[in-house]
Amino acid sequence: MIAELGLAALWLAAALALLQLLLALGFAKADGAKAARPLALLQAILTLLAFGSLIAVFLRTDLSVALVFENSHSAKPWLYKFAGTWGNHEGSMLLWVAVLSVSGAALAVLEKRINEKMLVASLGAQAALGLGFYAFLLFASNPFARLNPAPLEGRGLNPLLQDPGLAFHPPTLYLGYVGLSVAFSLAVGAMLTRQVDAPLARAMRPWVLASWIFLTLGITAGSYWAYYELGWGGWWFWDPVENASLMPWLAATALLHSVNVLAARGGLRSWTMMLAVVAFSMSMVGTFLVRSGILTSVHAFAVDPQRGTFILALLAIYVGAALILFAARAATIREGAPFKPVSREGALVVNNLLLSVILGVVFVGTLYPIIAEALSGEKISVGPPYFNAVAGPLALILGALLFVGPLLRWRSDRRPLAKWVLPSALIALVVVGISFAFAPEMSLLARFGLAFGTALLPASILPLFGRSLKRTPLAVWGMVVAHLGVGVALIGMASDSAFTQEKLTVARPGDKMQVGPWLIELAGIAPVAGPNWTAIEAHLRASRGGGTETLRPQARTFTSPFTETSETAIHTAWNGQFYAVIGRQRDEGWQLRLWWKPFVTLIWLGGVLIGIGGLIALVGRLWRERRWGRQVAE
């Protein structure tokens, strides 16, 4: 009955989405405005009921539900039964729809900054998005489909996904992906009602900022998950599935800066509308890549091309309709007050252009092999060399822009800024000189990444100079922390690229190896067993400077389904991580892959700082608007 309850709730939610859309078609009427809010709220409640029903059948291991049979097992720990709800195609799409409906309900209940006419038009756009995905679930990917008779045991979840990170990483990313739907819907509502102005930007900004925060933290967490779970020693491989998450983040970053200009100065109106469409479009493109069956990945769930065709059709309908609307309204959108090239607006325009070019580079590099294979049948690989060579320098220019952009004033700035920028530039030059002296073999990309990242640390706090720290808005503090995080992450990326030392060897118990500053001894090999796996475990003693650490990497074998995985062993020190993986047994011993990765942890520390900076700015914006609303009410 739980599965039937969830399916019924999904059908009812779809019906409400249709009704909400029909009401929005007459959005000029007051009655439609009154009904749209409760409809959006009720739709979210029903969708959450459906998603809760799916969680319940997974926790009960109800094998009469096909999705549970395909992706769960009675012996699996409860955490992986819970997280397994969205560790598959149908469940992940239901999570997508749940986040979409909750976002629409939050827009209906919380949004007070725009008039009713625009709000109902925006809720109609949100309902149209939801209606397509409800149809996808109900007709192409039913998560509650039954099996008769019920199997005796399930097939189990992909062991690579049996990790605590699965419980947090996908929902965090989804909150970012689908949260951009609100910005998209607000843009559509604004263009329909011809009200592209500063109040719209102030309404859109918290949604964009919140989505950007979740995307930042989700990508950071996903990078670390791949780093320690897959055992290949890298933190980013430019895999199409990784790029599917990066592209919405790049678009959301550009949109965030653009919407700030619109909110503060009424400028970049057409550009902001276009970026709102592009940002959500990139979320849809990512959904198509991961869930269409055209990619083979631990994250890619679907293998049925009909599902991919359905998603592609939705992408074409939503994005195509939005672009047509933009083309029809672009000429009627008034631009704000003009500004000089040397101004805060000018710097943000350059920032947006660079982000857009990087987005284009990633978009082409990700989709070109897929399109080429579809047309010619030949497999073409576009990997790290292309992305690093093309996107890397652009990212460094973008980082250099952070030295001066936050210091500029709105509209025009004729102040001599050299005294502010010169110290950071000198720091960068000194770091470049030191790198040539002590590491002449370092690549130029890593060299300048290290220099710009180091110089950005003091440069990021310059906007605080000359201010009363107690009166400095939280949004400024958030900007400072986020830009500081960019510098920290750049240092980590450059250090990992330039200073990592790797050793691939075959060893017997008692053998010793030197990896960077570490002396490694293979003390022994032993079999171990877990709740649903068995493993061969290496006992490594890692010594440095008189201290000794014990690491135990494993080669695991899962039976449901049968899969072999590598469980890394990582020791974190203040200046980096020692990383160990055990491979197969050979006649002469056991394969070991060992890395010393100086300052690699700064990559994820920087990502967390960027997310925290965004959160500080979001709290500051919301607090300021709430206080302003109280003053108006009084």
N, C-alpha and C positions, 0 to 999 in steps of 0.2 A: 504493500500500500504506500510505502514511503516514495517509491519511484513514481507511482501514478500521481501522488500528490505534487511532486516536483514538476511532472510533465503538465499537469493541469494548471499549476501556477504559471508556467512558462506560456501556455496558450492564452491565459487571461491577461498576462502582462503584454503580450503581443497585441491583443485586442485593444487594450488601453492605449498602447502606442499609436495604433491606427486612429483611434478616436481623438487623441491629442493632436495628431497631425491634421485631421479634418477640421478641428476647432481652430487651429492656427491658420488655416487657409482663409479664414475670416478674421484675421488678427486685429482688424480695426474695431471690432465690436467688443464692448465691455464684458458681455457675458462670456465670451471666449477667454478673456483674461482671468475671470474669476474661476473658471473650471480648469484651466490649464495647470495651475499650481497643485491642487489636490490629485489630479490625474497623474502628474509626474511623481508625486510622493507615493501614491498607491502602486504605481508601476514598479518603483524601486523595492517596495516591501515584497511584492510578489516575486520579483526576480531573486531577491535575497532568500526567500523561502525556497525557491527552486534550487539555488546553489547550496543552501543548508541541507536540503534533501539529498543532494548528491554526496555531500560530506558524510551524511548519516549512513548511506548504503556502503560507502567505502569503509567507514569505521566498523560496521557490522560484517564486512566481507560478504555482502549479499551477492553470491555468484550467479544468481538468476538475472542480474543486470550485466549485459554484455561488456560494458565498460569496466566494471569491477573485475570480471573474469580476465579480460585482456591486460589489466594493469595492476593487479593486486594479488595477494597470496595470504592465506590464513596465518602463516608463521612470520609474516613481516611485522617489524616493530610498529607500534601505533602511530608514531610520528610520520613514518613513510606511508602508512595508510591514509593519514590526513593530508599530507602534502601530495600524495599520489592522485588526489582529486583533480589537481590541475597539471599533473605530470603526463598529460596525454592530450590528444587533439580536441576531443569533445569537451572535456573538463576545462581545458584552457580557454576555449571559446565561450563557455558558460561564465567563466570568471571575467572574461572581457565584457560580456553583456551586463554582468552584475555591476561592474565598475562603471560602465556607461550609464546604466539607469540610475545608480546612486549619484553620479555626477549631475545628471539632469535634475534629480530631486533636490540636490543641494543648490543648484542654480535657481530652481523655482522657489525654494524656501528662504534662502539667504540673500538673494540679490535685491537690493533696494536702490541701487545707484542709477538705474536706467528706467525709462518710463514703461508703462504696461504694454504699449504697442510693440516696442522693440523686444521686450521680454517674451511675449507670447510668440513672436516670430522666431526668436531664438529657441524657445522650447519646441516649436514645430520642427525646426531643423534637427534638434536633438532627437525628437521622436522619429523622424525620417531615418536617421542613422540607426537607431535601435530597431526599427521595423525590419530593415534589411538583415540585420544579424539575428533577429528572432526567426525570420524565415530560413536563414541558413541553418540554425540549430534544429528547427522543427522538421525541415524537409530534407536536409542533407547530412546532418551530424547530430542525430538525436542522442543525447547523453543517457537517456533512461530506457533505451531499447532492451527488451527482455530476451532471455534464452529459455527455451523449453525443450527438453528438461534442463535443469540447472546442472552445470558441471560439478564434480566432486572437489576440484581444486583449481585455483587461478594460476595464470601464467607468470605473474609477478611483474614488478616494476623494473625498468631498465636500471641495473645496478649503479651506473654512473650517476643516476638521479637520486640514489638512496643516500642522501647527504642532508644534514640539517639546513644547509643553505637553500635547498629547494623550497623549504617552508617560507622563506622570506624573499628570495631573489625575484621569482616571477611576479608575485603580487606587487612588489615595489615597482618593477618595470611597468606593469599594467596600469598602476595608478598614474604613472607618467604618460604612457602611450594614450590611454583613453581619456585622461584628464585634458589633453589637448583638444578633445572633441568639444569641450565647452568654449574654448577660444574660437574654434571653427564655427560653432553654432552662433556665437555672439557676432562674429564677423558677417555671417550670412544674414542674421537678423538686422544688423546695422545697414547692410547694403540694401536689403529689401525695403526698409523704412527710410532710407536715405539719411541716416543719422550717424555718420562717421565723424566723431568728435572726441574731445577730451573726456567727457563723462564715460563714453564707451571704453576708452583706454583704461580709465581708473577701475571700471568694472571688470575688464579683461585681465588686468595685470596680476591680481592674486592667483587666478587660475593658471596663468602661464608660469608664474613663479613657482607655485606648488608643483605643477607638472615637471618643471625643470629640476626642482630639488629631488623628486622621486626618480627621475631619469638618471640624474647624477649619481645618487646613492645606489640605484639598481645596477648601473653599468660598473661602478666601482666594486660592488659586491660580486657581480658576475665575473669580473676580471680576476678577482682573488680566488673565486671558486674554481675557475678553469685552471688557474696557476697551481693550486694544491691538489686538485682532484684528478686532472688528466695526466699529470706526471711528465709533461714535456718541457717543463722548466721556463716557460714564457708566460707573459702576462697579457699579450695581445698579439694575434696572428693575422689580423685583417680577414678573418673568416667571414663569408657572407652573412652568417647569422649574427656575428659580432657587429658587422656593419649595419645590419637591420636595426640595431638599437642605437648605434652612433648617429645615423642620419636624422632621426627625429630630435636627438639632443642638439645637433648642430643647428637645425632649423629653429628649435625652441630657444636656443641661445640668441640667435639673431632676432627672433620675435620679441624676446624679453627686452633687449636693448631698444628696439624700434618702438615698442609700446610705451617705454619710458619717455621717449621724445614726444610721442603723441599726447601722453598724459600731462607732461610738464609744459610743453610749448605748442601743442596743437599741430605739430609737423609730422611729416612722413606718413600721411594718412593712407594713400594708395599702397605704399610699400608695406605698411602694417597689415592691411587687409590681405595682400598677396601672401605675406609670410604666414598669416594665420591659416590660410588654405594649404600652403606648402607644408607646414609643420604637421598638420593632421594627415595630409597626403602621405608623408613619410612614415607615419604610424601605420597607415593602411598598406603601404608598400612592404614594410617589415612584416606585417601580418600575412601578406600574400607569400613572401619568400619562405617564411617559417612553416606555414600551414597549407601550402599548395601541393607539396610532394615533389617540387622541382629541386630541392636540396636534400642532401643526406647529412644529417647532423644529429648530435645527441639532443639538440633542442627542437629539431624538425619532426613533427608528429605525423602529419598526414601523408598517405601514400596513394590516395585516390585522386586522379586528375580531375574528376568531376567537381570535387570540392574546390580545387584550385581555380577552376573556371568560374564557379559561383563567386568566390572572393574577388577574382579579377573583374567580374561584371559589377560587383558592388563598388569596387575602386573606380571603375570607369564612370559609373552613374554619379557617385557622390562628388568626386573630384571634377569630372566633366561639367556637371551642373554648376558647381561653385565657380569654376573658371569662366563659364558662359555668363553667369551673373556678374562676376567681376568685370568682364569685358563690357557688359552692358551698362554698368554703373561707373566705370572708371572715369569717364569724362565728366560726370556730375559731382565727383568727390573733390571738394575744395581743399587745396593745400594750405597749410598754416603759414605763419609769418616766415619771411626769408631769413637765411642765416649765412654767415661768412664761412668759407672753407676752414679757417682756423677758429674753431669753436667746439663746444661739447657736441653739438649736433653733427658737425663735420667729422669729428672723430668716430662717432657712432655709425655714421654712414660708411666710412672706410671699414670699420669693424664688421658691419653687416655684409659688405661686399666680399671681404676676405672669407667670412664664414660661408657665404653662398658659393664662392668658388671652391672651397674645400668640400662642401656638400656635393657640388657637381662632380668633383674628382672621385669622391667615394661612390656616388650614385652610378657613374659610368663604369668605374672599375668593378663594381659589384654586379651590375646587370649585363654588361657587355658579354661576358663569357656565356651567360644563360641564353641570351638572344642569338649569339653566334652559333651555339650548339643546336638551337632550335632550327636555324636556317640552313646550316651546312652539315650538321651531324658530327662535327669535329669538336672535341673537348679542348677548350682554351683555358689556361690558368692565368689569372691575374693575382699576384701575391704581394708580399711585403715589399720587394724591391720597387714596384711601381708606386705603391701608396707612400712609402717612405720618401722616395725621390721627388714626388710631385706634391703631396700634401704636407710633408715635413717642413720644407722651407716656408710655405705659406703660414703654417702654424707658428713658426718662429717670428715671422713678421707681425703676426697677430699678437704674440707675447710682447714684442718690442713696443707695440702701440699702447700697451698698458702702462708704459713708463710715463706717458704724457697725457693720454686721453682723460683720465679722471681728474686731472689738474685744470683742465680748460673750463672756461665759463660758457654759459649759454649764449647763442646767437653770434657773439664776436668776442675775441680775446686778443688784445694787442700787448699784453704784458710780456716782458722778456722772461721766458720760462727756462732759459738755459741754466740759470743757477739752481733750478730744481732738478733738471734732467741730468746735468753734468756729473754729479756724484754717482748716479746709477750707471751712466755710460762709462765712467772711469773704472768702476767695479767690474763691469763686463769685460773691459779691455785687459784689466789685470788678470782676471780668471783665464781669458784666452791665452795671455802670455805664459802663465804658469802651466797651463795644459800643454802648450808646445814644448816647454822645457822638460816636463816630467812624463808626458805621455804623447810623444810625437806621432805615434801610430793611430791615435784617436781619429775617428771620422769627423768631418766638418760638422755634420748634423749634430752629433753628440757633443762636440766641442762648444758650438754656439748654444745648444740647448742648456748645457751646464752654465755657461756664462750668463745667458739671459735669465735663467731660473734664479741664479744667485743674486743678480742685480735687481730682480723683481722683488726680492724680500724687503729691502729698505724702501724701494719705490712704491710698494703697495700701501705703506703707511703715511706717505706724504700728504694725502688728502686730509689727514687729521691735524696737520700743522697749522697753527694760527686759529684753531677752533677751541672753544670751550668744550672739553671732553664730556662734561656732564650734559651739555645741551646739544651735543652732536646727535643728529637723528640716528635711530637704529638702522635705517636703510643705508646710511653711509658706513656704519660699522660693518654691516653685512657685506658691502662692496669690498671693504678693506680685507676682511677675512677671506672672502672668495678669491680675490686676486692674490693674496698671500698663498692660498692653497694652490693656485696655478703655478707659482714659483716653486713651491715645494715639490709638486708633481713633476715639473720639468727637470729638477735636479735628480729626482729618483729615476726618471726615464733615461736621462743622459748617463747616469752612473751605471745603471744596469747594462746599457748598450756598450759602454766603454770599458768597464772594469770587471765584468763577469769572467770568472775562470771556470772551465768545465773539464771534467776528466771522465772518459769512458774506459772502463777497464774490466778485466775478468780476474776475480780474486778467490782465494781459498781462505778458510778460517785461519787467522794468525797473520795474514798478509797486511802490510801497511802501505798507505798511499799519501802523497802530499797534494793538497788542493788549496792553493792560495796560502793563507796563514795557518791552515788546519792540517794536522796530522791525523789521518783516519786509519783505524784498525778494524778489520772484520773479525769480531770476536766469536761469532758463531751464527749458525742457521738452525731454525727450529720451526716445526709445524704448530699452528695455532688455529683456533676455531671461534667463530662468532655466532650470533643468533641465527643467521641464515647464510653463512659463508664459511669456507675454510681458507687457510693461507699459509704461505711460506714466509717466515719473518726473519729478516737479517738483524743481527745485533751489532751495531756500529759504535765504536768509541771515538769521539772526536775531541782532540786535544789542541789547545792553543793557550800560550802564555801561562802554563802551569795549571789551567783549569781543564776539566774533562766533562764532556756532555755525552749522553747516551741517546742514540737515535735508532728507531725500529721501523724501517720501511717494510712494506708487505707486498707480495704478489697474491691477490685474492682470487678465489674461484667461487662464483655464485651458481647455484643449481636451478633457481627459479626466477628468470630464465638462465640458462647456462651462459655465463659471461666471465671473462678473465679481465681483471682490472689491476692497476698499480696504485697502491696507497703510499703517497710520499711521506717522508719524515723530514720535518723542517725545524731547525733550531734558529730562533730569532735573537740576535745580539743587537747592541745599540747601533752598530754601524753596518748592519746587513743581515742576510740570512744564509745559513748553510742548508743545502737542499739535496736530499738523497732519494734515489729510486733503485729498487732491485728488479732485475730482469730474469731471464731464463737461465737454467743451469746448463753449463757446457762441460765437456770432458775435463777441461783444465780448471773449472771453478764456476763461480756465479757472476753473471753480468751485473755491474754496478754503474750507475750514472750519478756523478757527484758534481755539484755546483757550489761555488762561493759567489754570492751576488751582493756586492757592497751597496748599501743604501737603497736597496730595492723597495723596502717598506715605505719609503717616502712617496712612492707612486700612489699607494692607497691612502696614506695619511693626507696627501694633497687632495685626493678626491673627496675624502670625508670633510676636510676643511672647506672645500668649495660648497658642499652641500650644507654645512653648518652656516656658512656665510649667507647662502640663500634663505635658510630658515630664519636667521636673525633679521634679514631684510623683510621677509614676509610678516613676521610678528610686528616689526616696526610699522609697516604699511597699514596692517589691519588695526593696530592700536591707534595710529594717527587718524585714520578714517572714522573709527568709532568715537574718538574724542571730538572730532569735527562734527559728527552727526549729533552728538549730545549738545554741542554749542548751538547748532542750528535749531534744535528742538526747543532749547531754552529761550 
